[in-house]
Amino acid sequence: MRVSQSALAALLSKNAVELKFVRRRPSTGEPLTRRMLATNDTILLNSSAGRTALNFKPASGHLKFNPQQKGLVLTWDIFMQDYRLIPAESADVISVIPTTPPEEFWKYFSDSLSRLSTTEKERFMDK
């Protein structure tokens, strides 16, 4: 399901969101699309578990441009454990995993995500 740039930002602020979008700069041999599990929930990310399990680090600087003006949304990529800019115009929301209450998200994380191998994560991203 496609949503507006502002709706996507709002979803990411309170949930973990599974997205599929067209890569802005695909490399040779890579699929044109990318799947991602992302969140901008600051309570989850800044928690002790978020800093440990998701390897979250607050941004250390400012971008030299305004992502909103370019139709981009800045978000934390849970698998790659880093910030990513995604093009809102081509982003499809596949699923939404609530991050409140945090205990429910961490149960999902423990039962499903933490058990994925590197190969399984790569398959997820390329699917």
C-alpha positions as CSV (number, residue, x, y, z in Angstrom):
1,M,0.0,0.0,0.0
2,R,1.4,3.4,-1.0
3,V,1.1,6.3,1.5
4,S,2.1,9.9,1.3
5,Q,5.5,11.0,2.5
6,S,4.0,12.5,5.7
7,A,1.9,9.4,6.4
8,L,5.0,7.2,6.0
9,A,7.0,9.4,8.4
10,A,4.1,9.2,10.9
11,L,3.9,5.4,10.6
12,L,7.7,5.1,11.2
13,S,7.5,7.3,14.2
14,K,5.3,4.9,16.2
15,N,5.9,1.5,14.5
16,A,8.4,-0.8,12.8
17,V,7.4,-0.8,9.2
18,E,8.2,-3.4,6.5
19,L,8.7,-1.5,3.3
20,K,9.5,-2.2,-0.3
21,F,10.8,0.5,-2.6
22,V,12.7,1.2,-5.8
23,R,16.4,1.8,-5.1
24,R,17.6,5.3,-5.9
25,R,21.0,4.1,-7.1
26,P,20.9,0.4,-7.9
27,S,24.4,-1.2,-8.4
28,T,25.1,-3.7,-11.1
29,G,23.8,-7.1,-10.2
30,E,21.5,-5.8,-7.4
31,P,17.7,-6.0,-7.6
32,L,16.0,-2.8,-8.6
33,T,13.9,-2.9,-5.4
34,R,14.8,-3.2,-1.8
35,R,12.9,-4.4,1.2
36,M,13.5,-3.0,4.6
37,L,12.3,-3.2,8.2
38,A,12.6,0.3,9.6
39,T,11.5,2.5,12.5
40,N,11.9,6.0,13.8
41,D,10.3,5.3,17.2
42,T,12.7,7.3,19.4
43,I,11.5,5.6,22.6
44,L,12.3,2.2,21.2
45,L,15.6,3.2,19.5
46,N,16.9,5.1,22.5
47,S,16.1,2.4,25.0
48,S,18.8,0.2,26.4
49,A,17.6,-2.7,24.3
50,G,17.4,-0.5,21.2
51,R,21.0,0.6,21.6
52,T,22.1,-3.0,22.2
53,A,20.0,-5.2,19.9
54,L,19.4,-2.7,17.1
55,N,22.8,-1.0,17.5
56,F,21.1,2.3,17.4
57,K,23.3,5.5,17.5
58,P,21.8,8.9,17.4
59,A,22.6,11.0,14.3
60,S,26.0,12.7,14.8
61,G,25.5,15.5,12.2
62,H,23.0,17.2,9.9
63,L,22.4,16.4,6.2
64,K,23.5,19.0,3.7
65,F,20.0,19.0,2.1
66,N,16.4,18.7,3.2
67,P,15.2,15.1,2.5
68,Q,11.5,16.2,2.5
69,Q,12.2,18.5,-0.4
70,K,13.6,15.6,-2.4
71,G,10.7,13.3,-1.4
72,L,12.9,11.2,0.9
73,V,12.3,9.9,4.4
74,L,15.2,9.3,6.8
75,T,14.7,6.2,8.9
76,W,16.6,3.6,10.9
77,D,17.1,0.3,9.0
78,I,16.8,-2.5,11.6
79,F,18.7,-5.1,9.6
80,M,21.5,-2.9,8.3
81,Q,21.6,-1.0,11.7
82,D,22.1,2.4,10.1
83,Y,20.2,5.3,8.8
84,R,18.8,5.1,5.3
85,L,17.0,7.6,3.0
86,I,14.1,6.0,1.2
87,P,12.1,7.5,-1.7
88,A,8.6,8.0,-0.4
89,E,7.0,8.0,-3.9
90,S,8.0,4.4,-4.6
91,A,7.7,3.0,-1.1
92,D,5.0,0.3,-0.5
93,V,4.0,-0.5,3.1
94,I,4.0,-4.3,3.4
95,S,3.3,-4.6,7.1
96,V,3.2,-2.5,10.3
97,I,4.5,-3.9,13.6
98,P,3.5,-1.7,16.6
99,T,6.4,-0.7,18.9
100,T,4.0,0.2,21.7
101,P,4.0,-1.4,24.2
102,P,7.8,-2.1,23.7
103,E,7.5,-5.5,25.3
104,E,5.4,-6.7,22.4
105,F,7.9,-5.5,19.8
106,W,10.8,-7.1,21.7
107,K,8.9,-10.4,21.9
108,Y,8.4,-10.3,18.1
109,F,12.1,-9.3,17.7
110,S,13.2,-12.2,19.9
111,D,10.9,-14.8,18.4
112,S,11.4,-13.8,14.7
113,L,14.1,-11.3,13.8
114,S,17.0,-12.1,16.1
115,R,17.0,-15.7,14.8
116,L,17.5,-14.7,11.2
117,S,20.9,-15.6,9.7
118,T,22.8,-13.1,7.5
119,T,21.7,-15.0,4.4
120,E,18.0,-14.9,5.5
121,K,18.3,-11.2,6.1
122,E,19.8,-10.7,2.6
123,R,17.0,-12.8,1.1
124,F,14.4,-10.7,2.9
125,M,16.0,-7.4,1.6
126,D,16.2,-8.7,-2.0
127,K,12.7,-10.2,-2.1
